[in-house]
């Protein structure tokens, strides 16, 4: 993942309302949640929800699917895993942790 993409995703999650929204979708699992349910759950105006959803969709963290007259929102788990991986994949590489762990196992 490129730094620019990770930066935009982290910036989107840096807003408290968007973070609550995203966590609700992550908790919902693969079935996602209808927009109306999200609005009730978060207790925010429809226009505010739409604004925040749009931002998460633009960064690739959320997808939307229309089922008849209902919009279903879902966390994009591959995108989430990519972002988390970007943050932790190189953990301790410059500190030599991996070497110390190998030495500890020996």
DAQUIGI-V428378 format. One record per residue. RES is the residue in three letters. PHI is phi in whole degrees, 0 to 359 (999 if undefined). PSI is psi as a letter, one per 20 degrees, with the letter a starting at -180 (999 if undefined). BURIAL is # if it has 9 or more other ideal C-beta (glycine too) atoms within 8 Angstrom, else .. Layout:
BEGIN
RES PHI PSI BURIAL
RES PHI PSI BURIAL
END
This chain:
BEGIN
UNK 999 q .
UNK 277 q .
UNK 302 h .
UNK 297 g .
UNK 293 g #
UNK 299 h #
UNK 298 g .
UNK 294 h #
UNK 293 g #
UNK 294 h #
UNK 298 g .
UNK 297 h #
UNK 282 i #
UNK 285 i .
UNK 270 p #
UNK 302 h .
UNK 293 g #
UNK 294 h #
UNK 295 g #
UNK 299 g #
UNK 299 g #
UNK 296 g #
UNK 297 h .
UNK 298 g #
UNK 289 h #
UNK 297 g .
UNK 295 h .
UNK 290 i #
UNK 80 a .
UNK 294 h .
UNK 287 h .
UNK 68 a #
UNK 221 q #
UNK 293 q #
UNK 305 g #
UNK 299 h .
UNK 293 g .
UNK 299 g #
UNK 298 g #
UNK 294 g .
UNK 298 g .
UNK 269 i #
UNK 56 l .
UNK 231 q .
UNK 295 q .
UNK 302 g .
UNK 293 h .
UNK 293 g #
UNK 299 g #
UNK 301 g .
UNK 301 g .
UNK 290 h #
UNK 298 g #
UNK 304 g .
UNK 297 g #
UNK 291 h #
UNK 292 g #
UNK 301 h .
UNK 274 i #
UNK 86 j #
UNK 278 h #
UNK 227 q #
UNK 240 q .
UNK 231 q #
UNK 224 p .
UNK 271 p .
UNK 239 o .
UNK 59 d .
UNK 258 j .
UNK 250 p #
UNK 265 p #
UNK 257 p #
UNK 254 q #
UNK 223 q #
UNK 291 p #
UNK 271 n #
UNK 298 h .
UNK 300 h .
UNK 293 g #
UNK 298 g #
UNK 296 h .
UNK 297 g #
UNK 292 g #
UNK 297 g .
UNK 299 g #
UNK 303 h #
UNK 285 h .
UNK 244 i .
UNK 303 h .
UNK 254 k .
UNK 306 p .
UNK 66 j .
UNK 300 h .
UNK 278 i .
UNK 265 i .
UNK 79 k .
UNK 301 g #
UNK 299 h .
UNK 294 g .
UNK 297 h .
UNK 293 g .
UNK 295 h .
UNK 295 h .
UNK 294 h .
UNK 285 h .
UNK 283 999 .
END
